[in-house]
Amino acid sequence: MKIWFAEKQPKTSWSEYAPNEYGFYSNANPNVDNPRWSQVTERRISEDGFFTPKRKTLMFNGYGDQVASLYRGMDLKADF
């Protein structure tokens, strides 16, 4: 396992092609809508196929207990 620090945020596909749609941590934030759709609910295709009913989107993709402290003090509506 390694951790490295960078002076600038690394480029990603999302930050290059849709920077206004996803913030730097590229997590779904159900409290902030994507410019093209709501993130309040999601459908996980891998569970039961495309016609699976939607369910509530969990903050930090369901890893809130593990990662929420990393974002303490941030404005998650601005820095989604």
Phi, psi and omega in degrees: 000136178228151171233132176227151181249142180238148178291326180234155178297130178296148177286140174230168176303316182295315183289335179281314190257342180213057185296337179275356182259330182225137180282185188295331181267000172049041175252152173288129176243105184297347180271355179230119179286142168295150180303339182252346181200165177280148175252013182294324178234162179216160175237123178265101185299325185293342184284306182217026179092180187294334185266016175297136178300150177288156176224166180297136176283131179271142178300141181054039178053031177089001180256025183305318181299327184272328190240351184304324181296337179292338184251012180302133178087353179273151172273098186285353172276330179269321183252052184287000000 
